[in-house]
Amino acid sequence: MDQITNEMLWTIIAPLAGLQFLLAIIALVACARAESTRGPKWMWVLIILFVNLLGPIAFFVAGRRNE
């Protein structure tokens, strides 16, 4: 059985970390610019920051109000 090297591990982790960071920044900017959200904005900021990859996705799916 082959062992996973650090290089192999980083080729998996780096794109996911980059995607998570990019989605979080975009979601935070969208939350700040939104006039109204479903729920308080401070709650969405906490969800975006602490629920990793699913937090920003949840904001875009359920947090924004379409006006």
PyMOL commands that set and color helices and strands:
alter all, ss='L'
color gray80, all
select helices_A, chain A and resi 6-33+41-50+54-63
alter helices_A, ss='H'
color red, helices_A
deselect
rebuild
show_as cartoon
